[in-house]
């Protein structure tokens, strides 16, 4: 059921990821509720407006807590929509590692010019 909710959330809330330029690094908004900012928790993905790291909530889900228990544990600072977004983006989150990007930079094709041959 959790996987189905995450897929439904991702389909309903898919939008381009925003990147805001800052003087000390790049703030990357991974969604409506999750942000990776080098100035906050060393760039690890956190929930907006908090210092609650996404990997902690993902571990709570892995340990078997349901969404209502997680919302209660964080005093409502992590709403169910944020938990759904975290589970949808879980493939991008690495524990204790800053978010470094998507690694989808444009790649140059190798040159097709023949190499010069010495005569």
Jmol script that loads the backbone (N, CA, C; Angstrom):
load data "model"
ATOM      1  N   UNK A   1       0.818  -1.180   0.000  1.00  0.00           N
ATOM      2  CA  UNK A   1       0.000   0.000   0.000  1.00  0.00           C
ATOM      3  C   UNK A   1       0.869   1.254   0.000  1.00  0.00           C
ATOM      4  N   UNK A   2       1.962   1.212   0.750  1.00  0.00           N
ATOM      5  CA  UNK A   2       2.864   2.365   0.820  1.00  0.00           C
ATOM      6  C   UNK A   2       3.446   2.676  -0.549  1.00  0.00           C
ATOM      7  N   UNK A   3       3.838   1.655  -1.276  1.00  0.00           N
ATOM      8  CA  UNK A   3       4.412   1.873  -2.602  1.00  0.00           C
ATOM      9  C   UNK A   3       3.377   2.478  -3.547  1.00  0.00           C
ATOM     10  N   UNK A   4       2.135   2.015  -3.441  1.00  0.00           N
ATOM     11  CA  UNK A   4       1.080   2.536  -4.302  1.00  0.00           C
ATOM     12  C   UNK A   4       0.824   4.008  -3.996  1.00  0.00           C
ATOM     13  N   UNK A   5       0.797   4.370  -2.700  1.00  0.00           N
ATOM     14  CA  UNK A   5       0.596   5.768  -2.320  1.00  0.00           C
ATOM     15  C   UNK A   5       1.740   6.647  -2.809  1.00  0.00           C
ATOM     16  N   UNK A   6       2.947   6.130  -2.711  1.00  0.00           N
ATOM     17  CA  UNK A   6       4.106   6.889  -3.173  1.00  0.00           C
ATOM     18  C   UNK A   6       4.041   7.124  -4.678  1.00  0.00           C
ATOM     19  N   UNK A   7       3.619   6.109  -5.430  1.00  0.00           N
ATOM     20  CA  UNK A   7       3.512   6.251  -6.884  1.00  0.00           C
ATOM     21  C   UNK A   7       2.403   7.241  -7.234  1.00  0.00           C
ATOM     22  N   UNK A   8       1.270   7.150  -6.528  1.00  0.00           N
ATOM     23  CA  UNK A   8       0.180   8.086  -6.780  1.00  0.00           C
ATOM     24  C   UNK A   8       0.605   9.514  -6.451  1.00  0.00           C
ATOM     25  N   UNK A   9       1.336   9.666  -5.340  1.00  0.00           N
ATOM     26  CA  UNK A   9       1.803  10.996  -4.956  1.00  0.00           C
ATOM     27  C   UNK A   9       2.740  11.552  -6.014  1.00  0.00           C
ATOM     28  N   UNK A  10       3.670  10.728  -6.470  1.00  0.00           N
ATOM     29  CA  UNK A  10       4.642  11.179  -7.455  1.00  0.00           C
ATOM     30  C   UNK A  10       3.956  11.574  -8.756  1.00  0.00           C
ATOM     31  N   UNK A  11       2.939  10.820  -9.167  1.00  0.00           N
ATOM     32  CA  UNK A  11       2.230  11.143 -10.399  1.00  0.00           C
ATOM     33  C   UNK A  11       1.425  12.428 -10.254  1.00  0.00           C
ATOM     34  N   UNK A  12       0.820  12.628  -9.086  1.00  0.00           N
ATOM     35  CA  UNK A  12      -0.020  13.801  -8.877  1.00  0.00           C
ATOM     36  C   UNK A  12       0.781  15.068  -8.643  1.00  0.00           C
ATOM     37  N   UNK A  13       1.979  14.930  -8.098  1.00  0.00           N
ATOM     38  CA  UNK A  13       2.753  16.102  -7.718  1.00  0.00           C
ATOM     39  C   UNK A  13       4.060  16.247  -8.495  1.00  0.00           C
ATOM     40  N   UNK A  14       4.157  15.605  -9.636  1.00  0.00           N
ATOM     41  CA  UNK A  14       5.398  15.724 -10.388  1.00  0.00           C
ATOM     42  C   UNK A  14       5.493  17.130 -10.984  1.00  0.00           C
ATOM     43  N   UNK A  15       6.586  17.760 -10.744  1.00  0.00           N
ATOM     44  CA  UNK A  15       6.855  19.088 -11.278  1.00  0.00           C
ATOM     45  C   UNK A  15       8.353  19.252 -11.345  1.00  0.00           C
ATOM     46  N   UNK A  16       8.840  20.203 -12.120  1.00  0.00           N
ATOM     47  CA  UNK A  16      10.283  20.356 -12.243  1.00  0.00           C
ATOM     48  C   UNK A  16      10.923  20.731 -10.911  1.00  0.00           C
ATOM     49  N   UNK A  17      12.139  20.291 -10.724  1.00  0.00           N
ATOM     50  CA  UNK A  17      12.880  20.585  -9.503  1.00  0.00           C
ATOM     51  C   UNK A  17      13.494  21.960  -9.624  1.00  0.00           C
ATOM     52  N   UNK A  18      13.339  22.766  -8.580  1.00  0.00           N
ATOM     53  CA  UNK A  18      13.851  24.128  -8.589  1.00  0.00           C
ATOM     54  C   UNK A  18      15.245  24.166  -7.981  1.00  0.00           C
ATOM     55  N   UNK A  19      16.082  25.000  -8.519  1.00  0.00           N
ATOM     56  CA  UNK A  19      17.410  25.216  -7.967  1.00  0.00           C
ATOM     57  C   UNK A  19      17.564  26.709  -7.738  1.00  0.00           C
ATOM     58  N   UNK A  20      17.846  27.092  -6.499  1.00  0.00           N
ATOM     59  CA  UNK A  20      18.047  28.498  -6.177  1.00  0.00           C
ATOM     60  C   UNK A  20      19.532  28.731  -5.938  1.00  0.00           C
ATOM     61  N   UNK A  21      20.059  29.721  -6.605  1.00  0.00           N
ATOM     62  CA  UNK A  21      21.476  30.032  -6.439  1.00  0.00           C
ATOM     63  C   UNK A  21      21.684  30.796  -5.143  1.00  0.00           C
ATOM     64  N   UNK A  22      22.690  30.416  -4.392  1.00  0.00           N
ATOM     65  CA  UNK A  22      23.077  31.116  -3.174  1.00  0.00           C
ATOM     66  C   UNK A  22      24.574  31.338  -3.234  1.00  0.00           C
ATOM     67  N   UNK A  23      25.039  32.246  -2.421  1.00  0.00           N
ATOM     68  CA  UNK A  23      26.455  32.563  -2.460  1.00  0.00           C
ATOM     69  C   UNK A  23      27.322  31.422  -1.937  1.00  0.00           C
ATOM     70  N   UNK A  24      26.797  30.604  -1.017  1.00  0.00           N
ATOM     71  CA  UNK A  24      27.618  29.553  -0.420  1.00  0.00           C
ATOM     72  C   UNK A  24      27.294  28.169  -0.969  1.00  0.00           C
ATOM     73  N   UNK A  25      26.541  28.060  -2.023  1.00  0.00           N
ATOM     74  CA  UNK A  25      26.227  26.761  -2.593  1.00  0.00           C
ATOM     75  C   UNK A  25      24.880  26.811  -3.278  1.00  0.00           C
ATOM     76  N   UNK A  26      24.406  25.660  -3.678  1.00  0.00           N
ATOM     77  CA  UNK A  26      23.136  25.600  -4.380  1.00  0.00           C
ATOM     78  C   UNK A  26      22.093  24.924  -3.517  1.00  0.00           C
ATOM     79  N   UNK A  27      20.953  25.565  -3.364  1.00  0.00           N
ATOM     80  CA  UNK A  27      19.811  24.978  -2.669  1.00  0.00           C
ATOM     81  C   UNK A  27      18.995  24.249  -3.725  1.00  0.00           C
ATOM     82  N   UNK A  28      18.741  22.982  -3.502  1.00  0.00           N
ATOM     83  CA  UNK A  28      18.003  22.184  -4.458  1.00  0.00           C
ATOM     84  C   UNK A  28      16.688  21.766  -3.811  1.00  0.00           C
ATOM     85  N   UNK A  29      15.585  22.186  -4.409  1.00  0.00           N
ATOM     86  CA  UNK A  29      14.274  21.785  -3.934  1.00  0.00           C
ATOM     87  C   UNK A  29      13.897  20.502  -4.648  1.00  0.00           C
ATOM     88  N   UNK A  30      13.882  19.411  -3.910  1.00  0.00           N
ATOM     89  CA  UNK A  30      13.588  18.111  -4.500  1.00  0.00           C
ATOM     90  C   UNK A  30      12.088  17.894  -4.667  1.00  0.00           C
ATOM     91  N   UNK A  31      11.290  18.731  -4.060  1.00  0.00           N
ATOM     92  CA  UNK A  31       9.836  18.634  -4.150  1.00  0.00           C
ATOM     93  C   UNK A  31       9.211  19.747  -3.336  1.00  0.00           C
ATOM     94  N   UNK A  32       7.950  19.587  -3.030  1.00  0.00           N
ATOM     95  CA  UNK A  32       7.252  20.610  -2.246  1.00  0.00           C
ATOM     96  C   UNK A  32       7.671  20.617  -0.787  1.00  0.00           C
ATOM     97  N   UNK A  33       8.134  19.480  -0.285  1.00  0.00           N
ATOM     98  CA  UNK A  33       8.434  19.356   1.141  1.00  0.00           C
ATOM     99  C   UNK A  33       9.895  19.066   1.450  1.00  0.00           C
ATOM    100  N   UNK A  34      10.679  18.733   0.451  1.00  0.00           N
ATOM    101  CA  UNK A  34      12.060  18.298   0.698  1.00  0.00           C
ATOM    102  C   UNK A  34      13.035  19.224  -0.010  1.00  0.00           C
ATOM    103  N   UNK A  35      14.104  19.593   0.703  1.00  0.00           N
ATOM    104  CA  UNK A  35      15.108  20.504   0.165  1.00  0.00           C
ATOM    105  C   UNK A  35      16.490  20.007   0.581  1.00  0.00           C
ATOM    106  N   UNK A  36      17.478  20.255  -0.260  1.00  0.00           N
ATOM    107  CA  UNK A  36      18.872  19.965   0.073  1.00  0.00           C
ATOM    108  C   UNK A  36      19.632  21.279  -0.034  1.00  0.00           C
ATOM    109  N   UNK A  37      20.106  21.779   1.090  1.00  0.00           N
ATOM    110  CA  UNK A  37      20.796  23.066   1.147  1.00  0.00           C
ATOM    111  C   UNK A  37      22.131  22.860   1.857  1.00  0.00           C
ATOM    112  N   UNK A  38      23.239  23.241   1.241  1.00  0.00           N
ATOM    113  CA  UNK A  38      24.539  23.056   1.889  1.00  0.00           C
ATOM    114  C   UNK A  38      24.650  23.775   3.238  1.00  0.00           C
ATOM    115  N   UNK A  39      23.846  24.809   3.443  1.00  0.00           N
ATOM    116  CA  UNK A  39      23.890  25.549   4.704  1.00  0.00           C
ATOM    117  C   UNK A  39      23.075  24.869   5.809  1.00  0.00           C
ATOM    118  N   UNK A  40      22.291  23.866   5.467  1.00  0.00           N
ATOM    119  CA  UNK A  40      21.451  23.169   6.438  1.00  0.00           C
ATOM    120  C   UNK A  40      21.854  21.701   6.469  1.00  0.00           C
ATOM    121  N   UNK A  41      22.298  21.229   7.606  1.00  0.00           N
ATOM    122  CA  UNK A  41      22.672  19.819   7.808  1.00  0.00           C
ATOM    123  C   UNK A  41      23.656  19.323   6.747  1.00  0.00           C
ATOM    124  N   UNK A  42      24.596  20.173   6.367  1.00  0.00           N
ATOM    125  CA  UNK A  42      25.673  19.821   5.431  1.00  0.00           C
ATOM    126  C   UNK A  42      25.163  19.312   4.092  1.00  0.00           C
ATOM    127  N   UNK A  43      24.008  19.800   3.653  1.00  0.00           N
ATOM    128  CA  UNK A  43      23.493  19.437   2.345  1.00  0.00           C
ATOM    129  C   UNK A  43      22.673  18.166   2.293  1.00  0.00           C
ATOM    130  N   UNK A  44      22.443  17.531   3.443  1.00  0.00           N
ATOM    131  CA  UNK A  44      21.593  16.349   3.433  1.00  0.00           C
ATOM    132  C   UNK A  44      20.149  16.768   3.211  1.00  0.00           C
ATOM    133  N   UNK A  45      19.354  15.992   2.487  1.00  0.00           N
ATOM    134  CA  UNK A  45      17.954  16.355   2.268  1.00  0.00           C
ATOM    135  C   UNK A  45      17.190  16.438   3.586  1.00  0.00           C
ATOM    136  N   UNK A  46      16.488  17.549   3.768  1.00  0.00           N
ATOM    137  CA  UNK A  46      15.681  17.779   4.965  1.00  0.00           C
ATOM    138  C   UNK A  46      14.288  18.220   4.540  1.00  0.00           C
ATOM    139  N   UNK A  47      13.373  18.209   5.491  1.00  0.00           N
ATOM    140  CA  UNK A  47      12.034  18.714   5.234  1.00  0.00           C
ATOM    141  C   UNK A  47      12.072  20.224   5.377  1.00  0.00           C
ATOM    142  N   UNK A  48      11.406  20.941   4.468  1.00  0.00           N
ATOM    143  CA  UNK A  48      11.440  22.402   4.454  1.00  0.00           C
ATOM    144  C   UNK A  48      11.013  22.971   5.797  1.00  0.00           C
ATOM    145  N   UNK A  49      11.753  23.983   6.240  1.00  0.00           N
ATOM    146  CA  UNK A  49      11.431  24.671   7.474  1.00  0.00           C
ATOM    147  C   UNK A  49      11.869  23.937   8.723  1.00  0.00           C
ATOM    148  N   UNK A  50      12.547  22.801   8.560  1.00  0.00           N
ATOM    149  CA  UNK A  50      13.011  22.020   9.711  1.00  0.00           C
ATOM    150  C   UNK A  50      14.452  21.590   9.468  1.00  0.00           C
ATOM    151  N   UNK A  51      15.020  20.966  10.451  1.00  0.00           N
ATOM    152  CA  UNK A  51      16.309  20.306  10.298  1.00  0.00           C
ATOM    153  C   UNK A  51      16.139  18.792  10.441  1.00  0.00           C
ATOM    154  N   UNK A  52      14.948  18.337  10.148  1.00  0.00           N
ATOM    155  CA  UNK A  52      14.643  16.903  10.207  1.00  0.00           C
ATOM    156  C   UNK A  52      15.108  16.286   8.898  1.00  0.00           C
ATOM    157  N   UNK A  53      16.068  15.382   9.002  1.00  0.00           N
ATOM    158  CA  UNK A  53      16.626  14.765   7.800  1.00  0.00           C
ATOM    159  C   UNK A  53      15.707  13.668   7.277  1.00  0.00           C
ATOM    160  N   UNK A  54      15.610  13.596   5.983  1.00  0.00           N
ATOM    161  CA  UNK A  54      14.686  12.674   5.322  1.00  0.00           C
ATOM    162  C   UNK A  54      15.050  11.228   5.638  1.00  0.00           C
ATOM    163  N   UNK A  55      16.326  10.913   5.734  1.00  0.00           N
ATOM    164  CA  UNK A  55      16.715   9.526   5.967  1.00  0.00           C
ATOM    165  C   UNK A  55      16.216   9.026   7.321  1.00  0.00           C
ATOM    166  N   UNK A  56      16.044   9.928   8.285  1.00  0.00           N
ATOM    167  CA  UNK A  56      15.537   9.509   9.594  1.00  0.00           C
ATOM    168  C   UNK A  56      14.093   9.036   9.463  1.00  0.00           C
ATOM    169  N   UNK A  57      13.281   9.781   8.732  1.00  0.00           N
ATOM    170  CA  UNK A  57      11.883   9.391   8.530  1.00  0.00           C
ATOM    171  C   UNK A  57      11.801   8.103   7.712  1.00  0.00           C
ATOM    172  N   UNK A  58      12.684   7.946   6.726  1.00  0.00           N
ATOM    173  CA  UNK A  58      12.695   6.713   5.941  1.00  0.00           C
ATOM    174  C   UNK A  58      13.058   5.513   6.814  1.00  0.00           C
ATOM    175  N   UNK A  59      13.981   5.699   7.750  1.00  0.00           N
ATOM    176  CA  UNK A  59      14.318   4.610   8.675  1.00  0.00           C
ATOM    177  C   UNK A  59      13.146   4.276   9.582  1.00  0.00           C
ATOM    178  N   UNK A  60      12.392   5.310   9.985  1.00  0.00           N
ATOM    179  CA  UNK A  60      11.216   5.059  10.816  1.00  0.00           C
ATOM    180  C   UNK A  60      10.186   4.233  10.049  1.00  0.00           C
ATOM    181  N   UNK A  61      10.017   4.533   8.764  1.00  0.00           N
ATOM    182  CA  UNK A  61       9.116   3.731   7.934  1.00  0.00           C
ATOM    183  C   UNK A  61       9.626   2.296   7.812  1.00  0.00           C
ATOM    184  N   UNK A  62      10.923   2.167   7.633  1.00  0.00           N
ATOM    185  CA  UNK A  62      11.535   0.845   7.506  1.00  0.00           C
ATOM    186  C   UNK A  62      11.371   0.032   8.783  1.00  0.00           C
ATOM    187  N   UNK A  63      11.394   0.712   9.921  1.00  0.00           N
ATOM    188  CA  UNK A  63      11.238   0.025  11.204  1.00  0.00           C
ATOM    189  C   UNK A  63       9.795  -0.367  11.498  1.00  0.00           C
ATOM    190  N   UNK A  64       8.864   0.052  10.645  1.00  0.00           N
ATOM    191  CA  UNK A  64       7.489  -0.388  10.795  1.00  0.00           C
ATOM    192  C   UNK A  64       6.528   0.630  11.371  1.00  0.00           C
ATOM    193  N   UNK A  65       6.972   1.852  11.631  1.00  0.00           N
ATOM    194  CA  UNK A  65       6.052   2.861  12.121  1.00  0.00           C
ATOM    195  C   UNK A  65       5.116   3.287  11.004  1.00  0.00           C
ATOM    196  N   UNK A  66       3.849   3.533  11.347  1.00  0.00           N
ATOM    197  CA  UNK A  66       2.940   4.010  10.305  1.00  0.00           C
ATOM    198  C   UNK A  66       3.017   5.533  10.242  1.00  0.00           C
ATOM    199  N   UNK A  67       2.367   6.102   9.245  1.00  0.00           N
ATOM    200  CA  UNK A  67       2.496   7.533   8.980  1.00  0.00           C
ATOM    201  C   UNK A  67       1.979   8.377  10.138  1.00  0.00           C
ATOM    202  N   UNK A  68       0.873   7.950  10.761  1.00  0.00           N
ATOM    203  CA  UNK A  68       0.314   8.712  11.883  1.00  0.00           C
ATOM    204  C   UNK A  68       1.288   8.755  13.056  1.00  0.00           C
ATOM    205  N   UNK A  69       1.965   7.650  13.319  1.00  0.00           N
ATOM    206  CA  UNK A  69       2.950   7.620  14.405  1.00  0.00           C
ATOM    207  C   UNK A  69       4.120   8.549  14.115  1.00  0.00           C
ATOM    208  N   UNK A  70       4.536   8.612  12.862  1.00  0.00           N
ATOM    209  CA  UNK A  70       5.648   9.491  12.492  1.00  0.00           C
ATOM    210  C   UNK A  70       5.234  10.956  12.627  1.00  0.00           C
ATOM    211  N   UNK A  71       4.020  11.290  12.190  1.00  0.00           N
ATOM    212  CA  UNK A  71       3.526  12.666  12.325  1.00  0.00           C
ATOM    213  C   UNK A  71       3.477  13.049  13.806  1.00  0.00           C
ATOM    214  N   UNK A  72       2.985  12.139  14.648  1.00  0.00           N
ATOM    215  CA  UNK A  72       2.938  12.401  16.092  1.00  0.00           C
ATOM    216  C   UNK A  72       4.341  12.524  16.695  1.00  0.00           C
ATOM    217  N   UNK A  73       5.253  11.674  16.240  1.00  0.00           N
ATOM    218  CA  UNK A  73       6.633  11.687  16.764  1.00  0.00           C
ATOM    219  C   UNK A  73       7.308  13.033  16.518  1.00  0.00           C
ATOM    220  N   UNK A  74       7.029  13.647  15.374  1.00  0.00           N
ATOM    221  CA  UNK A  74       7.643  14.928  15.019  1.00  0.00           C
ATOM    222  C   UNK A  74       6.711  16.105  15.293  1.00  0.00           C
ATOM    223  N   UNK A  75       5.682  15.902  16.105  1.00  0.00           N
ATOM    224  CA  UNK A  75       4.740  16.962  16.522  1.00  0.00           C
ATOM    225  C   UNK A  75       4.106  17.684  15.340  1.00  0.00           C
ATOM    226  N   UNK A  76       3.819  16.965  14.280  1.00  0.00           N
ATOM    227  CA  UNK A  76       3.154  17.544  13.127  1.00  0.00           C
ATOM    228  C   UNK A  76       4.060  18.320  12.185  1.00  0.00           C
ATOM    229  N   UNK A  77       5.360  18.368  12.460  1.00  0.00           N
ATOM    230  CA  UNK A  77       6.287  19.095  11.581  1.00  0.00           C
ATOM    231  C   UNK A  77       6.520  18.366  10.258  1.00  0.00           C
ATOM    232  N   UNK A  78       6.236  17.073  10.245  1.00  0.00           N
ATOM    233  CA  UNK A  78       6.364  16.278   9.020  1.00  0.00           C
ATOM    234  C   UNK A  78       4.969  15.766   8.668  1.00  0.00           C
ATOM    235  N   UNK A  79       4.261  16.442   7.760  1.00  0.00           N
ATOM    236  CA  UNK A  79       2.898  16.015   7.411  1.00  0.00           C
ATOM    237  C   UNK A  79       2.903  14.748   6.548  1.00  0.00           C
ATOM    238  N   UNK A  80       1.761  14.084   6.439  1.00  0.00           N
ATOM    239  CA  UNK A  80       1.687  12.868   5.610  1.00  0.00           C
ATOM    240  C   UNK A  80       2.106  13.094   4.157  1.00  0.00           C
ATOM    241  N   UNK A  81       1.813  14.262   3.605  1.00  0.00           N
ATOM    242  CA  UNK A  81       2.227  14.531   2.224  1.00  0.00           C
ATOM    243  C   UNK A  81       3.748  14.538   2.104  1.00  0.00           C
ATOM    244  N   UNK A  82       4.442  15.026   3.133  1.00  0.00           N
ATOM    245  CA  UNK A  82       5.907  15.034   3.124  1.00  0.00           C
ATOM    246  C   UNK A  82       6.460  13.619   3.240  1.00  0.00           C
ATOM    247  N   UNK A  83       5.783  12.774   4.016  1.00  0.00           N
ATOM    248  CA  UNK A  83       6.216  11.379   4.138  1.00  0.00           C
ATOM    249  C   UNK A  83       6.042  10.664   2.800  1.00  0.00           C
ATOM    250  N   UNK A  84       4.944  10.942   2.109  1.00  0.00           N
ATOM    251  CA  UNK A  84       4.724  10.337   0.788  1.00  0.00           C
ATOM    252  C   UNK A  84       5.801  10.783  -0.186  1.00  0.00           C
ATOM    253  N   UNK A  85       6.155  12.072  -0.128  1.00  0.00           N
ATOM    254  CA  UNK A  85       7.199  12.577  -1.012  1.00  0.00           C
ATOM    255  C   UNK A  85       8.544  11.943  -0.677  1.00  0.00           C
ATOM    256  N   UNK A  86       8.828  11.762   0.603  1.00  0.00           N
ATOM    257  CA  UNK A  86      10.085  11.132   1.012  1.00  0.00           C
ATOM    258  C   UNK A  86      10.175   9.702   0.508  1.00  0.00           C
ATOM    259  N   UNK A  87       9.080   8.961   0.608  1.00  0.00           N
ATOM    260  CA  UNK A  87       9.129   7.578   0.133  1.00  0.00           C
ATOM    261  C   UNK A  87       9.238   7.523  -1.389  1.00  0.00           C
ATOM    262  N   UNK A  88       8.652   8.516  -2.087  1.00  0.00           N
ATOM    263  CA  UNK A  88       8.768   8.554  -3.545  1.00  0.00           C
ATOM    264  C   UNK A  88      10.188   8.893  -3.984  1.00  0.00           C
ATOM    265  N   UNK A  89      10.900   9.689  -3.178  1.00  0.00           N
ATOM    266  CA  UNK A  89      12.268  10.100  -3.515  1.00  0.00           C
ATOM    267  C   UNK A  89      13.325   9.264  -2.796  1.00  0.00           C
ATOM    268  N   UNK A  90      12.915   8.181  -2.175  1.00  0.00           N
ATOM    269  CA  UNK A  90      13.847   7.404  -1.352  1.00  0.00           C
ATOM    270  C   UNK A  90      15.042   6.876  -2.141  1.00  0.00           C
ATOM    271  N   UNK A  91      14.892   6.690  -3.436  1.00  0.00           N
ATOM    272  CA  UNK A  91      16.016   6.184  -4.232  1.00  0.00           C
ATOM    273  C   UNK A  91      17.127   7.238  -4.383  1.00  0.00           C
ATOM    274  N   UNK A  92      16.835   8.500  -4.070  1.00  0.00           N
ATOM    275  CA  UNK A  92      17.841   9.562  -4.173  1.00  0.00           C
ATOM    276  C   UNK A  92      18.538   9.858  -2.837  1.00  0.00           C
ATOM    277  N   UNK A  93      17.996   9.340  -1.743  1.00  0.00           N
ATOM    278  CA  UNK A  93      18.472   9.695  -0.410  1.00  0.00           C
ATOM    279  C   UNK A  93      19.480   8.658   0.073  1.00  0.00           C
ATOM    280  N   UNK A  94      20.645   9.129   0.523  1.00  0.00           N
ATOM    281  CA  UNK A  94      21.674   8.261   1.084  1.00  0.00           C
ATOM    282  C   UNK A  94      21.976   8.758   2.495  1.00  0.00           C
ATOM    283  N   UNK A  95      21.928   7.845   3.452  1.00  0.00           N
ATOM    284  CA  UNK A  95      22.144   8.195   4.856  1.00  0.00           C
ATOM    285  C   UNK A  95      23.528   8.820   5.056  1.00  0.00           C
ATOM    286  N   UNK A  96      23.570   9.917   5.779  1.00  0.00           N
ATOM    287  CA  UNK A  96      24.800  10.644   6.137  1.00  0.00           C
ATOM    288  C   UNK A  96      25.560  11.189   4.929  1.00  0.00           C
ATOM    289  N   UNK A  97      24.912  11.319   3.793  1.00  0.00           N
ATOM    290  CA  UNK A  97      25.569  11.848   2.602  1.00  0.00           C
ATOM    291  C   UNK A  97      24.823  13.070   2.095  1.00  0.00           C
ATOM    292  N   UNK A  98      25.527  14.132   1.727  1.00  0.00           N
ATOM    293  CA  UNK A  98      24.839  15.282   1.140  1.00  0.00           C
ATOM    294  C   UNK A  98      24.327  14.943  -0.251  1.00  0.00           C
ATOM    295  N   UNK A  99      23.249  15.611  -0.642  1.00  0.00           N
ATOM    296  CA  UNK A  99      22.706  15.411  -1.987  1.00  0.00           C
ATOM    297  C   UNK A  99      23.607  16.139  -2.962  1.00  0.00           C
ATOM    298  N   UNK A 100      24.146  15.414  -3.921  1.00  0.00           N
ATOM    299  CA  UNK A 100      25.115  16.013  -4.840  1.00  0.00           C
ATOM    300  C   UNK A 100      24.535  16.277  -6.218  1.00  0.00           C
ATOM    301  N   UNK A 101      23.324  15.891  -6.464  1.00  0.00           N
ATOM    302  CA  UNK A 101      22.710  16.146  -7.756  1.00  0.00           C
ATOM    303  C   UNK A 101      22.301  14.863  -8.426  1.00  0.00           C
ATOM    304  N   UNK A 102      21.860  15.016  -9.644  1.00  0.00           N
ATOM    305  CA  UNK A 102      21.324  13.887 -10.379  1.00  0.00           C
ATOM    306  C   UNK A 102      22.318  13.254 -11.335  1.00  0.00           C
ATOM    307  N   UNK A 103      23.449  13.890 -11.543  1.00  0.00           N
ATOM    308  CA  UNK A 103      24.496  13.353 -12.419  1.00  0.00           C
ATOM    309  C   UNK A 103      23.968  13.067 -13.823  1.00  0.00           C
ATOM    310  N   UNK A 104      23.226  14.020 -14.367  1.00  0.00           N
ATOM    311  CA  UNK A 104      22.693  13.837 -15.712  1.00  0.00           C
ATOM    312  C   UNK A 104      23.187  14.947 -16.631  1.00  0.00           C
ATOM    313  N   UNK A 105      24.407  15.361 -16.443  1.00  0.00           N
ATOM    314  CA  UNK A 105      24.974  16.430 -17.269  1.00  0.00           C
ATOM    315  C   UNK A 105      25.081  15.956 -18.717  1.00  0.00           C
ATOM    316  N   UNK A 106      25.024  16.911 -19.613  1.00  0.00           N
ATOM    317  CA  UNK A 106      25.132  16.576 -21.034  1.00  0.00           C
ATOM    318  C   UNK A 106      26.503  15.974 -21.312  1.00  0.00           C
ATOM    319  N   UNK A 107      26.504  14.970 -22.120  1.00  0.00           N
ATOM    320  CA  UNK A 107      27.765  14.312 -22.462  1.00  0.00           C
ATOM    321  C   UNK A 107      28.091  14.612 -23.906  1.00  0.00           C
ATOM    322  N   UNK A 108      29.355  14.847 -24.134  1.00  0.00           N
ATOM    323  CA  UNK A 108      29.796  15.122 -25.500  1.00  0.00           C
ATOM    324  C   UNK A 108      30.055  13.819 -26.212  1.00  0.00           C
ATOM    325  N   UNK A 109      29.682  13.799 -27.470  1.00  0.00           N
ATOM    326  CA  UNK A 109      29.967  12.631 -28.284  1.00  0.00           C
ATOM    327  C   UNK A 109      31.426  12.682 -28.699  1.00  0.00           C
ATOM    328  N   UNK A 110      32.051  11.543 -28.816  1.00  0.00           N
ATOM    329  CA  UNK A 110      33.444  11.547 -29.257  1.00  0.00           C
ATOM    330  C   UNK A 110      33.556  12.065 -30.682  1.00  0.00           C
ATOM    331  N   UNK A 111      34.668  12.661 -30.948  1.00  0.00           N
ATOM    332  CA  UNK A 111      34.904  13.222 -32.275  1.00  0.00           C
ATOM    333  C   UNK A 111      35.002  12.096 -33.287  1.00  0.00           C
ATOM    334  N   UNK A 112      34.467  12.328 -34.491  1.00  0.00           N
ATOM    335  CA  UNK A 112      34.527  11.296 -35.534  1.00  0.00           C
ATOM    336  C   UNK A 112      35.619  11.596 -36.542  1.00  0.00           C
ATOM    337  N   UNK A 113      36.410  12.616 -36.257  1.00  0.00           N
ATOM    338  CA  UNK A 113      37.499  12.919 -37.189  1.00  0.00           C
ATOM    339  C   UNK A 113      38.576  11.845 -37.081  1.00  0.00           C
ATOM    340  N   UNK A 114      39.105  11.441 -38.207  1.00  0.00           N
ATOM    341  CA  UNK A 114      40.161  10.416 -38.146  1.00  0.00           C
ATOM    342  C   UNK A 114      41.425  10.996 -37.488  1.00  0.00           C
ATOM    343  N   UNK A 115      42.089  10.172 -36.785  1.00  0.00           N
ATOM    344  CA  UNK A 115      43.339  10.615 -36.156  1.00  0.00           C
ATOM    345  C   UNK A 115      44.412  10.745 -37.229  1.00  0.00           C
ATOM    346  N   UNK A 116      45.248  11.757 -37.107  1.00  0.00           N
ATOM    347  CA  UNK A 116      46.300  11.931 -38.128  1.00  0.00           C
ATOM    348  C   UNK A 116      47.319  10.796 -38.037  1.00  0.00           C
ATOM    349  N   UNK A 117      47.751  10.375 -39.186  1.00  0.00           N
ATOM    350  CA  UNK A 117      48.722   9.287 -39.272  1.00  0.00           C
ATOM    351  C   UNK A 117      50.036   9.869 -39.764  1.00  0.00           C
ATOM    352  N   UNK A 118      51.099   9.551 -39.054  1.00  0.00           N
ATOM    353  CA  UNK A 118      52.429  10.061 -39.456  1.00  0.00           C
ATOM    354  C   UNK A 118      52.885   9.302 -40.709  1.00  0.00           C
ATOM    355  N   UNK A 119      53.461  10.044 -41.637  1.00  0.00           N
ATOM    356  CA  UNK A 119      53.885   9.433 -42.885  1.00  0.00           C
ATOM    357  C   UNK A 119      55.311   8.988 -42.847  1.00  0.00           C
TER     358      UNK A 119
END
end "model"
wireframe off; spacefill off
backbone 0.3
color backbone group
